[in-house]
Amino acid sequence: MKKILIHIIICLPVLLAFRGNGYAQDIHFSQFYEAPLLRNPSLAGIFTGDIRAQIVYRDQWNSFTNAYRSGSLNVEYKMPIGRGDDFITAGMQMLYDRAGTVALTSTHLYPALNYHKALSSERNMYLSVGFMGGLAQKRIDRSKVTTDNQYAGGAYNPSLADGETFINSNYSNLDASVGASFNTSFGPDQKNNLFLGVAYHHLNRPRNSFYRNVNAALNPKWVFSGGLKFEVNEQAFFNLQADYSQQGAAGEVIGGAMYGYKFGDPENPDYTVHMGAFLRMKDALIPAIKIDYNPFSIGLSYDVNVSQLKTASQGRGGFELSITYIGFLNRYNSSKERIFCPRF
């Protein structure tokens, strides 16, 4: 039974991509808070700085097979508009994913644009509306595909045709997402922050089939996001993050908290250590740690599988590494000189 389950896990992403009846789901990360554009394009630019670059790498289910490797790179550039408190952010989201024994590989390149409208002249309060869209490509290694058509007399014969009718082993399509978010500061000295957001991905319902099946459209996805950062004292704070997503019949809830402690001057700490855990409901418990050493941050997390696959995976899930750079640019209109700026 264990071997059967493993083969199902390996083949499932390929079967979904081939038949493409809208059941295939998106790439996702346990450190979802380090890939903001994947959550919602209107979360671009909500940080303290002029530029942000983030890398997330995920290696999943290698305890029993070479199943998934995923990578995300997003870059954001934020600048004020005129002499008011409004901002605009231009960004780029790049994705790479490789899955299964037939090397089902996905690459995505999505430019993004986000407008931040100031709602208050007394404190940080912004309404942001963002758009992201670009090119997605999927491909497989046809030489690694095996089907029951290639078995004769109980033995595998690679010289036999696999019986599949698709001609090309790759295809491309255009994809687009929109989103809106609200973020504000509150509390003593306005040092606490809150954001809420909603995004609608795959609004053009791109085709998701090697067979060029026009009815095989990728299901749109709703993502509802929230975050709360509040101080315990001058040195310590909590950061809570959560997402709820719905794509076709599949839903996912992930959330948790990180406790952060600043070493050194709380206004300009030598470094900050974050420790905590997240839970992907009915799937994985995710302990995580993150270290900020200005202007870089490094995060590590590991999925402990608690789903029905825990027997085959031996409780092991996905390892993730994230690296973030946030900085200010030496320019006359840097957000560093602004009293109010979108941040979290």
RORO-897188 format. One line per 3 residues: number of its first residue (from 1); their letters; for each residue z negated, x, y negated of N, C-alpha, C. Coordinates in steps of 0.001 Angstrom, whole numbers, plus 500000, padded with zeros to 6 digits. Example, Ala and Ser with C-alpha at 12.3 -4.5 7.8 and 13.67 -1.06 7.14 Angstrom:
<nodes>
1 = AS = 492200,513190,505690,492200,512300,504500,492200,513200,503300; 492920,512850,502250,492860,513670,501060,492130,512900,499970
</nodes>
This chain:
<nodes>
1 = MKK = 500000,500827,501204,500000,500000,500000,500000,500865,498741; 499244,501964,498807,499179,502863,497658,500552,503452,497337; 501313,503871,498387,502636,504443,498162,503596,503401,497599
4 = ILI = 503488,502169,498098,504348,501098,497577,504079,500876,496102; 502805,500853,495720,502438,500638,494328,502973,501743,493433; 502901,502973,493911,503412,504096,493135,504914,503964,492896
7 = HII = 505666,503583,493937,507118,503419,493787,507434,502292,492801; 506649,501240,492823,506859,500140,491868,506649,500631,490450; 505598,501425,490245,505309,501952,488911,506448,502822,488412
10 = ICL = 506982,503677,489313,508070,504584,488928,509337,503809,488573; 509642,502794,489336,510921,502098,489183,510899,501001,488141; 509717,500469,487811,509652,499297,486951,510340,499471,485612
13 = PVL = 510086,500578,484850,510760,500698,483563,512271,500738,483674; 512783,501312,484772,514230,501390,484957,514802,500015,485274; 514146,499281,486149,514607,497932,486491,514621,497035,485268
16 = LAF = 513599,497164,484442,513549,496348,483237,514691,496689,482294; 514963,497981,482149,516037,498384,481245,517399,497982,481785; 517593,498058,483129,518870,497687,483716,519136,496195,483549
19 = RGN = 518231,495382,484032,518476,493941,484033,518261,493329,482659; 517308,493921,481909,517176,493602,480494,517038,492144,480167; 516144,491403,480815,515939,490003,480484,514867,489820,479422
22 = GYA = 514656,490839,478609,513723,490715,477512,512282,491011,477885; 512034,491556,479096,510669,491799,479512,510186,493209,479170; 511096,494121,478844,510694,495488,478552,509825,495534,477309
25 = QDI = 508789,496376,477345,507857,496460,476243,508030,497777,475502; 507421,497843,474313,507590,498988,473439,506730,500173,473864; 507128,501350,473370,506299,502539,473483,505019,502304,472690
28 = HFS = 503889,502712,473263,502645,502579,472520,501743,503769,472791; 500798,503982,471887,499882,505113,471981,498441,504619,471928; 497569,505344,472618,496142,505029,472540,495586,505403,471171
31 = QFY = 496078,506502,470593,495727,506847,469217,496686,506125,468270; 496692,504812,468372,497597,503995,467568,497357,504171,466084; 496151,504522,465708,495793,504731,464305,496436,505989,463738
34 = EAP = 496998,506856,464599,497703,508052,464145,499221,507860,464130; 499691,506652,464388,501121,506328,464321,501278,505036,463519; 500953,505062,462219,500862,503833,461425,502169,503060,461305
37 = LLR = 503316,503747,461254,504582,503041,461093,504941,502237,462331; 504470,502685,463512,504701,501904,464724,503888,500615,464705; 502740,500644,464046,501929,499438,463917,502574,498479,462915
40 = NPS = 502939,499048,461756,503385,498205,460651,504028,499103,459601; 505301,498887,459230,505922,499756,458221,505227,499699,456863; 504449,498641,456597,503744,498554,455321,502461,499384,455306
43 = LAG = 502146,500059,456420,501012,500983,456430,501429,502385,456004; 502720,502592,455769,503184,503876,455241,502593,504098,453856; 502087,505289,453622,501582,505635,452298,500149,505241,452027
46 = IFT = 499464,504616,452978,498077,504214,452741,497166,505352,453216; 497073,506372,452383,496238,507537,452633,496001,508229,451298; 495033,509114,451236,494725,509846,450013,495525,511135,450009
49 = GDI = 496651,511129,449305,497537,512274,449253,498929,511855,448827; 499827,512843,448702,501221,512579,448340,502142,512586,449555; 501778,513348,450582,502643,513492,451749,501785,513520,453015
52 = RAQ = 502305,512898,454064,501607,512907,455356,502632,513112,456459; 502298,513962,457417,503113,514165,458612,502191,514079,459822; 502610,513315,460837,501767,513090,462011,502587,513223,463288
55 = IVY = 502024,513927,464250,502624,514076,465567,501648,513528,466608; 502154,512722,467534,501349,512253,468652,502139,512525,469933; 501484,513138,470911,502109,513413,472202,501270,512767,473295
58 = RDQ = 501924,512046,474216,501232,511346,475300,501819,511754,476649; 500938,512047,477596,501311,512416,478957,500532,511492,479888; 501230,510595,480582,500563,509501,481289,500871,509481,482774
61 = WNS = 499844,509183,483574,499943,508913,485012,500442,510104,485817; 500237,511318,485353,500649,512482,486132,499698,512783,487282; 498662,511950,487453,497772,512143,488590,498485,511834,489907
64 = FTN = 499550,511000,489842,500255,510704,491093,501764,510702,490965; 502296,510871,489767,503743,510961,489604,504061,511440,488197; 505251,511967,488023,505715,512382,486701,506301,511154,486016
67 = AYR = 505433,510294,485502,505855,508953,485100,506294,508853,483641; 505412,509170,482698,505722,508932,481291,505348,510140,480440; 506247,510478,479522,505943,511426,478450,506510,510844,477166
70 = SGS = 505653,510707,476165,506069,510064,474919,505657,510917,473740; 506478,510890,472690,506160,511619,471471,506542,510830,470239; 505731,510960,469199,505987,510287,467925,505833,511293,466794
73 = LNV = 506743,511247,465845,506647,512041,464616,506963,511128,463445; 506025,510997,462517,506300,510237,461301,505956,511088,460077; 506788,510958,459061,506613,511676,457799,506680,510658,456669
76 = EYK = 505750,510768,455712,505709,509826,454584,505574,510580,453268; 506270,510100,452256,506225,510678,450909,505934,509563,449926; 504824,509684,449200,504371,508622,448300,504430,509095,446856
79 = MPI = 504886,508216,445968,504900,508577,444554,504687,507333,443691; 504048,507517,442528,503803,506386,441632,505078,505948,440928; 505068,504715,440451,506196,504160,439708,505786,503996,438251
82 = GRG = 506456,504712,437367,506164,504595,435947,504733,504996,435625; 504136,504301,434633,502783,504621,434210,501760,503608,434713; 502215,502670,435506,501295,501687,436075,500617,502210,437322
85 = DDF = 500028,501304,438082,499312,501673,439294,500107,501385,440565; 501380,500973,440424,502195,500708,441609,502717,502015,442208; 502974,501975,443528,503488,503144,444237,504629,502707,445151
88 = ITA = 505431,503680,445553,506455,503460,446567,506365,504601,447574; 506573,504293,448852,506525,505302,449907,507816,505270,450709; 508428,506435,450864,509577,506590,451752,509101,507341,452992
91 = GMQ = 509563,506906,454155,509099,507531,455388,510179,507615,456443; 509854,508290,457533,510747,508412,458676,509906,508398,459948; 510293,507529,460888,509625,507455,462180,510592,507901,463267
94 = MLY = 510176,508907,464055,510976,509393,465174,510169,509236,466460; 510839,508789,467514,510187,508536,468800,510999,509147,469933; 510271,509586,470954,510905,510090,472174,510066,509633,473356
97 = DRA = 510736,509153,474411,510014,508695,475592,510863,508975,476823; 510218,509495,477870,510915,509791,479126,510068,509243,480266; 510701,508421,481132,509921,507703,482139,510639,507685,483478
100 = GTV = 509873,507850,484556,510364,507612,485900,511210,508721,486483; 511527,508572,487766,512289,509589,488490,513754,509648,488063; 514277,508594,487434,515669,508625,486976,515770,509056,485516
103 = ALT = 514626,509524,484955,514600,510071,483597,515135,509073,482576; 514614,507842,482605,514938,506864,481574,514405,507389,480250; 515299,507767,479346,514930,508440,478103,515305,507586,476899
106 = STH = 514344,507421,475992,514569,506652,474765,514331,507551,473566; 515230,507488,472601,515043,508191,471334,515279,507204,470203; 514464,507313,469157,514524,506374,468036,514439,507157,466731
109 = LYP = 515204,506725,465755,515186,507329,464421,515190,506197,463402; 514035,506000,462733,513861,504844,461853,513404,505267,460459; 514269,505222,459455,513805,505376,458075,512953,504165,457676
112 = ALN = 512020,504376,456738,511122,503308,456311,510931,503367,454797; 510670,502208,454204,510411,502112,452774,509315,501080,452544; 508339,501434,451715,507183,500567,451484,506853,500526,449993
115 = YHK = 506650,499317,449484,506273,499144,448077,504828,498671,448010; 504004,499372,447185,502597,499043,447024,502384,498429,445634; 502007,497187,445587,501768,496494,444329,500273,496435,444038
118 = ALS = 499853,497012,442892,498447,496998,442501,498024,495582,442131; 496871,495150,442629,496351,493814,442356,495135,493831,441445; 494658,495020,441072,493475,495115,440234,493537,496375,439399
121 = SER = 493037,496301,438176,492948,497480,437310,491534,498031,437287; 490662,497489,438122,489263,497901,438151,488881,498641,439427; 489671,498478,440490,489383,499164,441748,490658,499232,442579
124 = NMY = 490611,500013,443615,491753,500091,444535,491932,498758,445246; 493055,498101,445001,493398,496860,445684,494908,496721,445647; 495540,496764,446812,496996,496783,446882,497523,495804,447919
127 = LSV = 498661,495219,447585,499459,494460,448538,500732,495260,448775; 501012,495565,450036,502165,496399,450381,503136,495625,451253; 504430,495825,450991,505487,495211,451790,506445,496312,452219
130 = GFM = 506647,496451,453536,507450,497558,454048,508567,497102,454972; 509599,497935,455057,510745,497700,455951,511065,498992,456675; 511411,498877,457949,511802,500042,458736,512964,499648,459649
133 = GGL = 513987,500465,459705,515126,500147,460554,515987,501363,460809; 516628,501394,461977,517466,502533,462289,518075,502422,463668; 518325,503583,464289,519070,503660,465531,518146,503981,466708
136 = AQK = 518355,503258,467813,517640,503532,469067,518660,503784,470168; 518381,504765,471010,519291,505094,472118,518500,505204,473420; 519092,504691,474519,518500,504827,475840,519537,505414,476793
139 = RID = 519056,506256,477718,519958,506856,478696,519183,507151,479984; 519928,507286,481075,519336,507646,482358,520162,508747,482996; 519599,509382,484015,520321,510356,484827,520856,509605,486047
142 = RSK = 522132,509239,485997,522729,508405,487052,522655,509094,488412; 522658,510428,488435,522638,511150,489707,521306,510977,490442; 520279,510528,489731,518968,510364,490351,518684,508919,490758
145 = VTT = 519647,508033,490530,519475,506631,490913,519777,506472,492396; 518876,505859,493136,519112,505533,494547,518891,504045,494755; 519768,503421,495538,519653,501996,495838,519791,501768,497341
148 = DNQ = 519525,500531,497773,519630,500233,499207,521073,500286,499706; 522063,500230,498780,523460,500365,499184,523772,501747,499752; 522913,502720,499425,523167,504095,499846,522443,504457,501149
151 = YAG = 521896,503446,501800,521245,503672,503095,522103,503076,504201; 522461,503884,505156,523274,503444,506299,522599,503890,507578; 522325,502938,508441,521642,503266,509697,520244,503795,509487
154 = GAY = 519632,503378,508395,518267,503807,508112,518165,505156,507446; 519297,505803,507163,519285,507129,506532,519970,507066,505169; 519474,507849,504234,520033,507896,502889,521290,508757,502874
157 = NPS = 522377,508206,502285,523647,508916,502191,524088,508936,500733; 523900,510065,500012,524220,510116,498589,525703,509960,498283; 526566,510093,499275,528006,509948,499035,528422,508482,498905
160 = LAD = 527569,507568,499302,527856,506143,499177,527625,505684,497747; 528427,504721,497279,528268,504175,495932,526948,503426,495837; 526317,503495,494638,525015,502842,494484,525134,501330,494280
163 = GET = 526367,500840,494059,526565,499399,493939,526296,498829,492566; 525905,499688,491603,525645,499208,490244,526947,499178,489450; 527042,498188,488543,528316,497950,487859,528366,498481,486436
166 = FIN = 527256,499022,485927,527325,499540,484559,528110,500848,484553; 528900,501054,483496,529813,502201,483426,529139,503397,482768; 528542,503158,481603,527930,504247,480855,526438,504350,481168
169 = SNY = 525961,505580,481211,524545,505797,481489,523723,505896,480211; 524314,505490,479082,523552,505447,477830,524099,504346,476937; 523277,503867,476051,523707,502888,475055,522828,503010,473818
172 = SNL = 523335,502522,472694,522609,502586,471422,522619,501215,470770; 521625,500983,469929,521599,499757,469139,520799,499976,467865; 520947,499047,466943,520190,499067,465701,518946,498199,465859
175 = DAS = 517866,498634,465234,516599,497919,465346,515935,497890,463973; 515125,496855,463706,514503,496723,462393,513151,496027,462500; 512261,496365,461559,510923,495782,461489,510549,495556,460033
178 = VGA = 509704,494551,459788,509155,494291,458459,507650,494087,458597; 506939,494283,457498,505502,494081,457558,504888,493966,456175; 503674,493446,456136,502904,493342,454908,501463,493711,455210
181 = SFN = 500789,494304,454229,499388,494675,454417,498641,494585,453091; 497347,494406,453210,496442,494358,452057,495361,495387,452287; 495113,496226,451276,494006,497176,451402,493216,497235,450109
184 = TSF = 491922,497427,450248,491040,497417,449085,489819,498287,449338; 489184,498726,448263,487909,499430,448336,486795,498473,447927; 485577,498767,448384,484447,497894,448039,483154,498669,448242
187 = GPD = 482052,498055,447844,480741,498653,448033,480364,499616,446922; 479207,500291,447080,478740,501244,446060,479761,502331,445784; 480095,502513,444523,481073,503518,444090,482439,503336,444742
190 = QKN = 482700,502153,445296,483996,501836,445903,484398,502851,446973; 483417,503290,447776,483696,504313,448782,484020,503737,450157; 483886,502436,450317,484252,501790,451572,485657,501217,451447
193 = NLF = 486374,501136,452560,487763,500669,452530,488026,499665,453647; 488945,498750,453347,489335,497714,454299,490839,497517,454220; 491498,497308,455371,492894,496898,455332,493151,495859,456407
196 = LGV = 494104,494972,456121,494582,493967,457059,496097,493953,456978; 496776,493789,458111,498236,493803,458078,498848,492976,459185; 500093,492555,458952,500862,491851,459966,502289,492378,459924
199 = AYH = 502880,492600,461095,504246,493134,461179,505048,492355,462205; 506363,492338,461981,507300,491660,462883,508376,492669,463265; 508335,493119,464518,509255,494144,464993,510428,493517,465770
202 = HLN = 511552,494247,465809,512779,493801,466498,513266,492466,465929; 513258,492361,464618,513637,491092,463978,515094,490735,464235; 515934,491725,464542,517354,491457,464843,517606,491291,466342
205 = RPR = 516537,491332,467175,516633,491155,468615,517732,492044,469233; 517559,493359,469191,518601,494266,469714,518782,494116,471222; 520012,494355,471682,520335,494279,473104,519615,495382,473865
208 = NSF = 519150,495046,475070,518347,495984,475846,518857,496022,477293; 520117,496470,477470,520709,496430,478804,521807,497464,478956; 521797,498183,480074,522883,499088,480409,524133,498320,480819
211 = YRN = 523972,497039,481135,525100,496214,481568,525828,495546,480399; 525429,495864,479182,526015,495255,477981,525857,493731,477997; 524773,493289,478570,524500,491859,478654,524013,491363,477296
214 = VNA = 524808,490494,476656,524463,490021,475319,523220,489149,475334; 522880,488608,476508,521684,487775,476602,520415,488593,476840; 520576,489892,477058,519425,490757,477340,518907,491338,476033
217 = ALN = 518282,490516,475211,517767,490943,473920,516301,491350,474049; 515926,492353,473275,514538,492784,473257,513710,491751,472507; 512625,491321,473111,511780,490313,472483,511204,490808,471167
220 = PKW = 511185,489966,470134,510459,490329,468913,508977,490534,469218; 508323,491324,468385,506902,491611,468591,506130,491415,467298; 505052,490650,467379,504101,490503,466279,502960,491483,466485
223 = VFS = 502561,492151,465414,501402,493034,465467,500471,492702,464311; 499227,492367,464640,498196,492096,463646,497201,493252,463678; 497001,493896,462535,496187,495108,462469,495049,494948,461474
226 = GGL = 493975,495684,461733,492859,495698,460799,492085,496985,460909; 491464,497377,459814,490644,498581,459810,489549,498482,458779; 488415,499087,459076,487262,499075,458178,486606,500447,458223
229 = KFE = 486440,501056,457063,485771,502340,456948,484597,502175,455998; 483383,502440,456476,482218,502253,455614,481220,503380,455812; 480546,503732,454721,479598,504835,454740,478250,504399,455312
232 = VNE = 477645,505284,456096,476263,505123,456529,475345,505814,455525; 475735,507004,455114,475089,507748,454026,476125,508706,453459; 475713,509656,452637,476680,510562,452016,477433,511420,453033
235 = QAF = 476804,511686,454173,477405,512581,455153,478140,511852,456271; 477754,510612,456555,478251,509942,457763,478922,508615,457433; 479851,508223,458305,480566,506960,458121,481113,506487,459460
238 = FNL = 481473,505218,459510,482145,504636,460664,483558,504236,460269; 484486,504382,461213,485871,503957,461018,486246,503051,462190; 486479,501773,461918,486829,500798,462946,488310,500460,462829
241 = QAD = 489018,500411,463964,490442,500095,463982,490728,499151,465140; 491650,498193,464924,492017,497273,465996,493420,496738,465772; 494117,496467,466876,495447,495846,466855,495508,494741,467904
244 = YSQ = 496203,493672,467535,496590,492674,468529,498099,492536,468452; 498788,492692,469576,500251,492566,469594,500675,491541,470627; 501774,490852,470316,502343,489859,471222,503847,490046,471258
247 = QGA = 504380,490305,472464,505812,490509,472642,506249,489725,473865; 506970,488647,473647,507317,487767,474739,506058,487208,475366; 505960,487303,476690,504776,486794,477384,503655,487820,477454
250 = AGE = 503908,489031,476973,502926,490114,477080,502116,490227,475802; 500804,490302,475948,499919,490505,474813,499029,491706,475048; 498598,492342,473983,497729,493509,474109,496712,493520,472985
253 = VIG = 495476,493817,473343,494394,493980,472373,493819,495376,472557; 493752,496138,471474,493139,497456,471517,492296,497628,470262; 491109,498176,470425,490238,498375,469280,489073,499269,469625
256 = GAM = 488395,499743,468597,487248,500593,468812,486764,501197,467512; 485915,502203,467619,485297,502795,466439,485105,504291,466624; 485130,505006,465503,484842,506435,465474,483705,506665,464474
259 = YGY = 482746,507487,464867,481661,507894,463977,482017,509256,463400; 482045,509344,462063,482412,510589,461414,481245,511230,460701; 481156,512554,460785,480088,513281,460095,480694,514453,459328
262 = KFG = 480343,514563,458023,480867,515608,457153,479906,516792,457136; 480439,517978,457380,479641,519200,457327,479916,519907,456004; 478844,520215,455274,478988,520837,453971,478873,519803,452861
265 = DPE = 479468,520110,451728,479455,519212,450578,480157,517905,450939; 479465,516749,450826,480105,515486,451215,481341,515130,450390; 481428,515642,449153,482600,515381,448321,483777,516274,448688
268 = NPD = 483469,517423,449231,484515,518368,449645,484026,519104,450895; 483957,518396,452036,483349,518974,453243,484146,520147,453803; 483415,521058,454463,484085,522168,455146,484949,521618,456272
271 = YTV = 484408,520673,457031,485163,519968,458060,484408,518697,458424; 485104,517784,459073,484530,516504,459479,484833,516290,460955; 483822,515859,461695,483985,515587,463119,483853,514085,463352
274 = HMG = 484827,513514,464089,484814,512100,464456,484693,511996,465973; 483833,511109,466438,483715,510856,467873,483564,509364,468102; 484206,508861,469153,484096,507437,469431,484891,507049,470653
277 = AFL = 485196,505768,470744,485927,505256,471905,486662,503982,471524; 487738,503720,472267,488543,502516,472085,488726,501853,473442; 489047,500581,473411,489268,499828,474645,490580,499073,474546
280 = RMK = 491475,499332,475490,492658,498502,475648,492313,497476,476717; 492224,496221,476289,491670,495185,477154,492381,495114,478492; 491592,495076,479565,492062,494958,480943,492953,496122,481374
283 = DAL = 492837,497255,480672,493705,498383,481006,492974,499714,481013; 492386,500118,479869,491838,501465,479807,490706,501578,478793; 489735,502411,479140,488699,502857,478211,489127,504218,477693
286 = IPA = 489045,504422,476351,489665,505592,475736,488662,506357,474873; 487946,507325,475431,487121,508191,474585,488011,509075,473717; 487552,509340,472487,488382,510099,471545,487516,510976,470660
289 = IKI = 488097,512093,470237,487449,512995,469297,488498,513486,468301; 488052,513719,467066,488980,514163,466022,488233,515100,465085; 488907,516161,464647,488328,517118,463714,489239,517243,462503
292 = DYN = 488678,517041,461306,489398,517232,460043,489030,518601,459476; 490033,519389,459225,489851,520687,458560,490952,520771,457522; 490629,520309,456334,491605,520090,455267,492614,521237,455143
295 = PFS = 493929,520908,455170,494575,519584,455127,495002,519041,456496; 494458,519618,457594,494892,519221,458932,493818,518418,459653; 494285,517608,460611,493399,516907,461528,493985,517039,462933
298 = IGL = 493104,517213,463911,493516,517285,465310,492695,516278,466100; 493382,515433,466874,492709,514420,467663,493065,514523,469138; 492087,514240,469994,492287,514226,471443,491719,512929,472007
301 = SYD = 492414,512358,472965,491917,511158,473640,492389,511172,475091; 491717,510361,475916,492096,510272,477321,491841,508860,477821; 492858,508276,478445,492716,506938,479012,492024,507012,480373
304 = VNV = 490943,506278,480519,490306,506103,481816,490733,504735,482332; 491559,504721,483351,492174,503479,483822,491127,502552,484439; 491061,501315,483918,490144,500310,484467,490914,499081,484946
307 = SQL = 492251,499189,485010,493079,498061,485433,493194,498040,486956; 494043,497152,487478,494263,497063,488917,494986,498283,489471; 495528,499131,488589,496194,500358,489030,495212,501505,489250
310 = KTA = 493912,501276,489013,492953,502373,489072,492840,502978,490465; 493159,502203,491516,493108,502760,492869,494200,503802,493053; 495433,503448,492654,496545,504390,492791,496404,505575,491838
313 = SQG = 495913,505308,490626,495810,506376,489625,494507,507148,489721; 493601,506706,490595,492284,507329,490747,491511,507310,489440; 491733,506233,488672,491042,506068,487403,491616,506875,486260
316 = RGG = 492650,507671,486544,493227,508532,485510,494348,507807,484777; 494476,508112,483519,495497,507456,482718,496304,508439,481912; 496246,508326,480573,497079,509145,479716,496272,510064,478815
319 = FEL = 496723,511297,478712,496170,512267,477768,496993,512230,476492; 496334,512263,475333,497041,512264,474056,496494,513334,473120; 497416,513931,472396,497099,514910,471361,497776,514478,470075
322 = SIT = 497031,514484,468964,497622,514160,467666,497301,515263,466665; 498252,515552,465800,498071,516521,464717,498578,515874,463437; 497745,515900,462400,498085,515262,461128,497939,516253,459982
325 = YIG = 498904,516207,459070,498820,516975,457821,498877,516000,456660; 497923,516093,455741,497923,515291,454513,497708,516238,453347; 498574,516165,452361,498446,517073,451234,498918,516471,449929
328 = FLN = 498543,517130,448853,499016,516792,447516,500095,517789,447106; 501077,517310,446342,502157,518159,445871,501899,518590,444434; 502391,519752,444099,502230,520281,442749,503304,519689,441853
331 = RYN = 503048,518473,441395,504004,517784,440535,503236,517059,439441; 503931,516698,438363,503247,516117,437212,502678,514736,437509; 503290,514001,438455,502835,512641,438739,502180,512526,440117
334 = SSK = 501504,513584,440551,500817,513551,441847,499763,512440,441848; 499608,511794,442993,498599,510738,443117,497182,511297,442989; 497038,512628,443060,495732,513258,442901,495163,512995,441523
337 = ERI = 496058,512798,440533,495618,512565,439162,495432,511084,438862; 495684,510227,439834,495564,508786,439630,494181,508295,440049; 493604,507440,439231,492314,506849,439573,492462,505909,440745
340 = FCP = 493544,505123,440715,493791,504161,441786,495020,504574,442595; 494879,504468,443898,495947,504904,444809,495734,504239,446153; 496791,503759,446825,496619,503198,448171,495967,504224,449091
343 = RF = 494916,503823,449793,494215,504785,450641,493456,504052,451735; 493114,504838,452737,492215,504344,453772,491491,505530,454380
</nodes>
